[in-house]
Amino acid sequence: MDGTPTEPLVLVTGGSGYVGGRLVPLLERLPVRVRCLARDPAQLRPRVGPATEVVKGDVLAPGSLDAALRGVHTAYYLVHLMSDAADFAARDRDAAANFADAAERAGVRRIVYLGGLGDAADPDLSPHLRSRHEVGRVLRASGVETLELRASMVVGAGSLSFQLVRSLTERLPVMLCPRWLATPAQPIAVDDVLAYLVAARDRPPGASRVIEVGGADVVSYGGLIREYARQRGLWRLLIPVPVLTPYLSGLWLALVTPTQFAVGRHLIEGLRNPTVVRDKSALDLFPAIRPVGVSEAMRRALAEPSA
Ligand SMILES: NC(=O)c1ccc[n+]([C@@H]2O[C@H](COP(=O)([O-])OP(=O)(O)OC[C@H]3O[C@@H](n4cnc5c(N)ncnc54)[C@H](OP(=O)(O)O)[C@@H]3O)[C@@H](O)[C@H]2O)c1
């Protein structure tokens, strides 16, 4: 025994976020060493297990990434830049390129990235969803095997997109709803996303690929709002209007907190785009994972402590 650790090292970026924060405890139960990259390590440290390493890093500061990626086998990219800047797509791209370059230099074997569904061929695809796809492309271009899981809304108490549905439904008995009320989505329970993320680490080595993941139901946003209201015992009237005016959009966003505002704006823009699984190969690649439908996902989200 020379004291060299033999368990693979897994890096989690976005460990202070919702999905990353839920992933870390699951990884901590596996025979792996866990390292988190955080912009503010002191804030993350109390939220992870004692054996988990927390290193300071910022995906927009390339010099901070080499040390974080050293010795890493699998790196999770669960970063969402909080930016309302017009150049958010450029920042997303720079961040992904910095991370990809550093991962390649460090000899990382696999990157697992959680991005967004949406049809890349749709000329009306929102800048937010287009940027999420571009992040995947940039990561793949590193040459490091990249598994890009693409999801619609993650249903869980701390998920910003779910919080938008919650804020709206809790606070507005009568909603003037734009056209996108009818847009189909395939929301996925956070437990199922986490199961895919954990299982992605165990896939045999292979080529980079995009894997579309979704819950058992395809549902419109109007349907989601109605299901939320049903489970909470709320009476809600949804009145369709033809367009989402800036005034209406602003009114809705006034219901979310200021820190959520920037990302919320991009998320609302993306609601006009269908986010439905078209390539169902995830069900064959991960036969042990059978995602639940919307009602069950929502029931669990409402039972989470912060809901
Ligand atoms: N939630 C959903 O419904 C949903 C749906 C589909 C896909 N996804 C994808 O899942 C991933 C995680 O989403 P989430 O909902 O967990 O997001 P989140 O809660 O907003 O967390 C974002 C994370 O990114 C980190 N981050 C931001 N800027 C950074 C930087 N410059 N350097 C390093 N870290 C930085 C944040 O750290 P700080 O604490 O330092 O800010 C935070 O940990 C994203 O890629 C998102 O696109 C989410």
Boltz pocket constraint, residues with backbone or C-beta under 6 A from the ligand:
constraints:
  - pocket:
      binder: B
      contacts: [[A, 13], [A, 14], [A, 15], [A, 16], [A, 17], [A, 18], [A, 19], [A, 20], [A, 37], [A, 38], [A, 39], [A, 40], [A, 57], [A, 58], [A, 59], [A, 60], [A, 77], [A, 78], [A, 79], [A, 80], [A, 81], [A, 82], [A, 114], [A, 115], [A, 116], [A, 117], [A, 132], [A, 151], [A, 152], [A, 153], [A, 154], [A, 155], [A, 158], [A, 159], [A, 160], [A, 161], [A, 162]]
      max_distance: 6.0
